């Protein structure tokens, strides 16, 4: 298979045939250089998808139309498809003006939240120390969560906390559920309680999602402090992501 920018873009757009996909993935597994190149294309795609780059996309479209209308006698340049391969042209231009400059520009708090706060999968395990009512409610909440019925999941977690206010697992997942329906203030309160309980399995996750809630609520300075704490913790799971966000935050 010819390895060119069109193949990379078609792979990212899920446009390869089954046969092409098998061959490409074999080549990908055998070539570290190709893997690096693919990662670069992913970053470019993310940059292009940001709202601040949409005007760049419009400029490319305008350039294409002007070139088509050209009557200078030169060969007219056309994109292979309306926008799928405009990213290829964008890549060349981004490299020309400095890829790092574009990828490293500040983003709004909302954009940072969308970019770095990924959905969290809820996986619960029944514990023998929990009474029957708690086990039933936690299982019920998990089913609601997995079906996208987050408000019903929250009601179940709340009932669990009425039975046992120190059930940190219920508080954490209630926070995640509130994040899913954009109730960031309620979510931040759950994550804060988890952190204050100390010495539990959810502290690092709660610190990370608390920072996300603060971004979503535009509480910039509190978010910055929380992210700085995470980034400075040598063993924190989200250390690197927190450092990336701090670099992209507007001053």
NUFIFI-45373 format. One record per residue: x, y, z of N, C-alpha, C in turn; residue in one letter. Coordinates in steps of 0.001 Angstrom, whole numbers, padded with zeros to 6 digits, always signed. Layout:
# NUFIFI-45373
XYZXYZXYZA;...
This chain:
# NUFIFI-45373
+000840-001200+000000+000000+000000+000000+000868+001241+000000X;+000537+002177-000840+001293+003422-000880+000990+004212+000381X;+002051+004584+001080+001858+005293+002335+001934+006786+002076X;+000791+007470+001962+000782+008911+001738-000229+009549+002672X;-000324+010862+002584-001188+011567+003517-002661+011227+003319X;-003054+010866+002085-004451+010506+001846-004820+009231+002600X;-003915+008272+002644-004177+007017+003349-004336+007287+004842X;-003454+008124+005387-003535+008453+006804-004862+009138+007130X;-005261+010077+006281-006498+010790+006535-007710+009881+006378X;-007680+008996+005382-008785+008058+005192-008895+007103+006383X;-007748+006737+006961-007755+005867+008140-008433+006581+009313X;-008076+007846+009528-008672+008615+010623-010160+008850+010393X;-010566+008933+009140-011970+009169+008804-012770+007877+008662X;-012115+006719+008941-012775+005407+008820-013308+005158+007412X;-012496+005515+006404-012926+005367+005016-012153+004281+004268X;-011290+003562+004944-010562+002478+004282-011457+001253+004147X;-011268+000525+003048-011979-000740+002903-011407-001740+003904X;-012104-002844+004097-011631-003847+005053-010243-004355+004683X;-010020-004580+003389-008723-005063+002933-007649-004009+003149X;-007962-002751+002807-007001-001667+003003-006685-001482+004477X;-007708-001618+005328-007523-001441+006757-006592-002507+007321X;-006790-003763+006921-005925-004845+007392-004473-004590+006998X;-004271-004186+005759-002910-003944+005280-002281-002749+005984X;-003081-001702+006199-002550-000518+006858-002166-000828+008304X;-003016-001566+009021-002726-001869+010417-001511-002789+010551X;-001298-003671+009577-000092-004487+009577+001142-003612+009430X;+001051-002654+008530+002170-001740+008319+002381-000860+009555X;+001281-000469+010186+001353+000369+011374+002069-000360+012513X;+001763-001633+012682+002397-002431+013734+003881-002644+013481X;+004264-002607+012201+005663-002887+011847+006504-001626+011704X;+005885-000465+011772+006619+000775+011489+006411+001818+012587X;+007379+001992+013482+007280+003047+014502+007171+004439+013881X;+007856+004635+012741+007808+005945+012085+006394+006274+011624X;+005695+005276+011100+004326+005484+010643+003416+005808+011826X;+003663+005157+012961+002867+005416+014150+003037+006855+014620X;+004268+007349+014575+004535+008737+014947+003819+009689+013994X;+003876+009366+012701+003228+010207+011693+001712+010231+011901X;+001152+009077+012253-000286+009000+012493-000674+009832+013712X;+000136+009783+014770-000135+010583+015959-000130+012069+015620X;+000791+012462+014733+000856+013861+014307-000437+014264+013611X;-000927+013387+012740-002172+013681+012034-003343+013795+013006X;-003348+012961+014051-004419+013043+015040-004399+014399+015725X;-003198+014876+016069-003088+016184+016713-003575+017288+015794X;-003236+017174+014516-003671+018176+013554-005186+018166+013439X;-005785+016973+013400-007242+016870+013331-007897+017546+014534X;-007300+017331+015728-007855+017949+016924-007748+019465+016837X;-006611+019941+016324-006426+021386+016196-007431+021975+015224X;-007643+021277+014115-008571+021770+013098-009993+021775+013622X;-010322+020837+014503-011688+020757+015026-011988+021838+016044X;-010966+022465+016613-011188+023522+017601-011890+024705+016950X;-012735+025364+017693-013515+026465+017133-012637+027592+016627X;-011484+027806+017237-010636+028910+016831-009956+028661+015492X;-010057+027463+014959-009420+027163+013685-010451+027068+012562X;-011725+027239+012893-012749+027140+011867-012582+028208+010794X;-012065+029382+011191-011856+030413+010183-010751+030016+009213X;-009793+029200+009692-008735+028702+008821-009323+027773+007760X;-010288+026947+008191-010971+026056+007265-011700+026882+006190X;-012354+027970+006610-013073+028816+005661-012104+029444+004655X;-010922+029819+005132-009935+030405+004233-009481+029395+003185X;-009337+028145+003595-008942+027112+002636-010016+026921+001569X;-011283+026929+002004-012386+026780+001056-012406+027943+000069X;-012208+029152+000592-012186+030324-000280-011030+030255-001268X;-009867+029799-000789-008710+029658-001658-008994+028667-002773X;-009676+027567-002437-010015+026557-003437-010905+027151-004526X;-011920+027926-004084-012843+028519-005053-012136+029535-005941X;-011243+030331-005359-010520+031314-006150-009636+030633-007187X;-009037+029513-006784-008154+028798-007695-008940+028199-008853X;-010142+027703-008541-010983+027137-009598-011382+028203-010627X;-011589+029423-010128-012017+030489-011014-010865+031121-011795X;-009659+030686-011490-008481+031305-012090-008501+031147-013617X;-008218+032250-014312-008155+032190-015777-006754+032552-016268X;-005775+032334-015398-004411+032721-015733-003738+031746-016685X;-004391+030601-016930-003780+029609-017811-003022+028539-017058X;-002826+028742-015757-002135+027728-014966-003092+026586-014647X;-002500+025429-014314-003323+024271-013994-004099+024549-012706X;-005394+024254-012713-006248+024523-011564-006100+023399-010541X;-005840+023789-009278-005705+022812-008200-007070+022551-007590X;-007436+021288-007430-008717+020930-006813-008470+019930-005695X;-009253+020065-004625-009197+019063-003578-009912+017808-004061X;-009462+016651-003541-010071+015384-003930-011517+015311-003470X;-011824+015817-002269-013191+015883-001767-013340+017181-000994X;-014583+017636-000704-014812+018956-000148-013944+019310+001056X;-013889+018435+002062-013077+018809+003228-012202+017672+003745X;-012521+016442+003382-011763+015318+003912-010264+015505+003713X;-009877+015986+002548-008455+016103+002278-007961+017538+002387X;-008856+018445+002767-008387+019798+003060-007460+019759+004266X;-007652+018774+005155-006768+018625+006302-005335+018376+005848X;-005167+017718+004700-003828+017478+004174-003160+018785+003783X;-003931+019652+003129-003394+020963+002784-003131+021767+004046X;-004029+021610+005018-003842+022321+006278-002556+021886+006952X;-002254+020596+006875-001036+020083+007485+000195+020764+006906X;+000236+020882+005587+001387+021514+004953+001542+022958+005404X;+000405+023675+005502+000472+025059+005911+000839+025190+007376X;+000291+024285+008201+000609+024320+009621+002097+024124+009853X;+002692+023206+009104+004124+022976+009236+004895+024201+008794X;+004403+024841+007745+005103+025997+007202+005136+027150+008194X;+004043+027389+008921+004002+028524+009844+004411+028140+011255X;+004644+026844+011467+005061+026399+012788+003954+025645+013487X;+003977+024311+013388+002917+023478+013963+002789+023713+015455X;+003898+023851+016133+003856+024002+017580+003118+025272+017987X;+003228+026314+017167+002572+027576+017492+001072+027404+017519X;+000524+026687+016506-000914+026489+016430-001397+025534+017506X;-000706+024410+017660-001147+023400+018615-000990+023880+020049X;-000112+024818+020273+000162+025255+021634-000572+026510+022048X;-001472+027025+021231-002138+028265+021566-003107+028049+022725X;-003413+029105+023493-004341+028968+024618-005742+028589+024140X;-006461+027857+024983-007841+027486+024701-008735+028002+025819X;-010007+028173+025529-010949+028583+026557-011142+027452+027558X;-011665+027794+028732-011922+026770+029746-012861+025695+029219X;-013882+026112+028490-014846+025161+027935-014167+024201+026955X;-013303+024750+026080-012611+023902+025114-011675+022920+025817X;-011014+023381+026872-010116+022507+027638-010894+021389+028313X;-012070+021721+028827-012905+020701+029463-013288+019622+028450X;-013753+020049+027281-014180+019106+026246-013005+018262+025762X;-011850+018877+025640-010689+018192+025067-010098+017141+026007X;-010069+017452+027317-009325+016590+028231-010182+015764+029187X;-011421+016153+029423-012246+015408+030365-013029+014324+029624X;-012495+013139+029601-013110+012025+028879-014187+011352+029729X;-015183+010749+029091-016221+010021+029840-015607+008934+030704X;-016170+008729+031863-015639+007745+032814-016587+006559+032894X;-016042+005381+032731-016866+004169+032768-017142+003762+034213X;-018382+003503+034512-018778+003119+035855-018757+001599+035981X;-017937+001112+036887-017866-000325+037145-017919-000528+038651X;-018987-001130+039132-019167-001335+040560-019023-002806+040922X;-018544-003046+042115-018464-004425+042629-019171-004460+043974X;-020046-005443+044160-020726-005577+045448-019758-006054+046516X;-019813-005409+047667-018918-005766+048769-019718-006454+049868X;-019095-007442+050458-019786-008219+051486-020105-007374+052712X;-019333-006273+052912-019572-005436+054089-020813-004560+053911X;-021273-004404+052662-022468-003606+052404-023716-004410+052741X;-024708-003734+053295-025957-004447+053569-026714-004677+052264X;-027759-005436+052365-028508-005841+051166-029109-004638+050440X;-029602-003675+051168-030221-002491+050562-029188-001683+049776X;-027986-001547+050362-026924-000791+049684-026501-001493+048402X;-026325-002797+048465-025938-003556+047280-026991-003420+046181X;-028257-003487+046570-029344-003384+045589-029343-001996+044934X;-029225-000949+045725-029253+000413+045196-028045+000713+044310X;-026877+000205+044695-025675+000439+043898-025784-000272+042546X;-026323-001483+042557-026514-002221+041311-027535-001525+040415X;-028591-001024+041027-029628-000310+040293-029061+000975+039683X;-028241+001678+040444-027622+002912+039961-026707+002635+038775X;-025973+001534+038843-025076+001183+037741-025865+000943+036458X;-026982+000256+036563-027799+000000+035373-028326+001307+034781X;-028790+002198+035634-029272+003497+035159-028144+004270+034469X;-026970+004260+035095-025826+004990+034545-025465+004465+033159X;-025380+003160+033036-024994+002562+031763-026031+002792+030672X;-027272+003018+031059-028344+003303+030096-028492+004799+029830X;-027620+005598+030431-027680+007041+030222-028772+007728+031019X;-029351+007038+031991-030394+007629+032843-029728+008179+034104X;-028993+009266+033934-028122+009764+034990-028886+010334+036189X;-030023+010961+035949-030783+011522+037067-031310+010408+037976X;-031743+009304+037379-032196+008174+038186-031022+007541+038936X;-029857+007500+038281-028658+006978+038951-028321+007840+040162X;-028427+009157+039997-028135+010086+041090-029082+009838+042269X;-030353+009610+041976-031324+009341+043044-030919+008095+043840X;-030460+007073+043138-030039+005832+043816-028800+006062+044672X;-027817+006767+044114-026605+007058+044891-026945+007889+046129X;-027893+008811+045966-028304+009650+047091-028945+008796+048191X;-029734+007815+047793-030342+006914+048779-029275+006115+049512X;-028241+005699+048776-027145+004967+049414-026471+005836+050468X;-026248+007109+050133-025577+008020+051066-026445+008330+052280X;-027747+008234+052137-028627+008389+053301-028458+007219+054253X;-028175+006039+053693-027937+004851+054522-026540+004906+055138X;-025557+005318+054301-024159+005369+054753-023488+006585+054141X;-023398+007652+054907-022842+008918+054410-021377+008796+054023X;-020708+007768+054491-019283+007592+054189-019034+006641+053027X;-020086+006308+052282-019936+005413+051127-019299+006218+049996X;-017970+006267+049987-017233+007137+049070-017485+006772+047612X;-017670+005511+047336-017923+005046+045980-019206+005664+045417X;-020234+005719+046241-021508+006301+045808-021362+007800+045573X;-020622+008485+046455-020427+009922+046309-019645+010247+045036X;-018611+009449+044767-017797+009699+043575-018627+009524+042308X;-019337+008418+042209-020102+008156+040992-021326+009070+040872X;-021818+009574+041998-022869+010583+041919-022294+011855+041292X;-021040+012176+041633-020381+013315+041015-020210+013134+039515X;-019789+011953+039107-019626+011669+037671-020969+011775+036958X;-022020+011265+037582-023359+011333+036985-023805+012780+036814X;-023538+013609+037809-023900+015028+037706-023103+015729+036604X;-021850+015328+036421-021064+015895+035326-021691+015562+033979X;-022232+014369+033860-022817+013925+032598-024030+014777+032195X;-024702+015377+033169-025866+016210+032849-025549+017686+033119X;-024264+018010+033153-023788+019400+033256-024168+020081+034566X;-024385+019311+035613-024595+019898+036938-023254+019932+037659X;-022424+020854+037230-021032+020867+037680-020887+021292+039140X;-021785+022161+039622-021700+022576+041022-021971+021393+041937X;-023041+020646+041651-023353+019460+042453-022239+018427+042351X;-021691+018261+041141-020609+017296+040945-019381+017685+041769X;-019046+018967+041759-017861+019419+042499-018020+019185+043996X;-019245+019301+044507-019475+019047+045934-019233+017583+046273X;-019661+016671+045375-019401+015240+045592-017909+014952+045590X;-017201+015486+044599-015766+015226+044500-015002+015810+045691X;-015453+016973+046176-014807+017572+047346-014975+016683+048573X;-016171+016109+048753-016390+015210+049892-015510+013975+049786X;-015361+013454+048581-014492+012280+048384-013060+012615+048782X;-012578+013773+048363-011208+014185+048674-011034+014381+050182X;-012022+014954+050815-011927+015228+052255-011937+013962+053095X;-012513+012873+052555-012505+011617+053311-011105+011033+053419X;-010271+011315+052414-008858+010916+052433-008707+009380+052467X;-007543+008957+051995-007157+007535+052043-008224+006624+051433X;-008584+006901+050175-009498+006008+049466-009051+005901+048006X;-009614+004960+047290-009175+004670+045927-009590+005721+044911X;-010464+006646+045297-011039+007574+044328-010468+008990+044416X;-009512+009217+045294-009043+010584+045525-008458+011217+044267X;-007551+010524+043596-006920+011119+042416-007943+011396+041315X;-008858+010471+041118-009912+010688+040115-010790+011871+040518X;-011107+011964+041812-011951+013059+042288-011241+014398+042123X;-009945+014450+042379-009180+015684+042191-009196+016110+040722X;-009040+015149+039842-009030+015437+038404-010387+015957+037923X;-011455+015294+038320-012774+015718+037877-013221+017011+038568X;-012742+017251+039780-013019+018530+040428-012409+019662+039610X;-011171+019462+039148-010530+020466+038290-011348+020680+037018X;-011890+019594+036468-012725+019702+035275-013985+020506+035534X;-014622+020262+036684-015828+021020+037037-015517+022509+037170X;-014384+022818+037774-013996+024219+037948-013765+024888+036599X;-013184+024144+035656-013031+024681+034300-014398+024945+033669X;-015288+023970+033797-016606+024085+033180-017391+025258+033768X;-017132+025578+035046-017828+026686+035703-017073+028000+035540X;-015982+027980+034805-015153+029174+034571-014568+029738+035857X;-014326+028877+036816-013618+029298+038028-012126+029082+037789X;-011577+029967+036980-010248+029769+036404-009148+029629+037448X;-009119+030521+038430-008022+030492+039394-008075+029256+040284X;-009280+028857+040696-009406+027622+041484-009001+026418+040646X;-009408+026424+039379-009025+025328+038485-007510+025290+038318X;-006902+026452+038173-005450+026513+037993-004720+025951+039219X;-005215+026305+040408-004578+025803+041636-004724+024286+041754X;-005915+023794+041436-006146+022350+041518-005260+021601+040522X;-005170+022111+039304-004345+021478+038270-002867+021549+038622X;-002443+022666+039223-001040+022804+039625-000692+021788+040704X;-001613+021559+041630-001390+020559+042660-001233+019175+042044X;-002114+018858+041075-002038+017554+040410-000737+017417+039630X;-000374+018457+038888+000823+018406+038053+002100+018295+038877X;+002066+018795+040106+003269+018771+040953+003382+017500+041782X;+002356+016643+041715+002384+015375+042463+003064+014310+041613X;+004196+013849+042065+005024+012952+041245+004338+011644+040887X;+003430+011167+041753+002790+009864+041502+001323+009986+041102X;+000907+011187+040721-000509+011375+040363-000763+010833+038959X;-001838+010069+038800-002149+009447+037514-002390+010490+036422X;-002953+011645+036791-003306+012676+035815-002267+013802+035750X;-001080+013547+036246-000037+014574+036296+000242+015189+034931X;+000480+014367+033936+000835+014875+032606-000304+015636+031946X;-001525+015126+032086-002675+015816+031500-002890+017171+032164X;-002695+017221+033482-002855+018492+034189-001828+019512+033702X;-000597+019049+033486+000453+019946+032993+000107+020472+031598X;-000468+019610+030761-000868+020041+029409-001945+021122+029469X;-002917+020932+030360-003984+021918+030460-003433+023256+030934X;-002542+023219+031940-001973+024458+032457-001265+025250+031365X;-000613+024549+030451+000088+025222+029351-000871+025859+028365X;-002086+025280+028265-003052+025769+027271-004049+026773+027847X;-004018+026997+029146-004970+027913+029767-004605+029356+029433X;-005636+030158+029246-005414+031581+028969-005007+032301+030249X;-004112+033247+030091-003639+034028+031246-004594+035166+031555X;
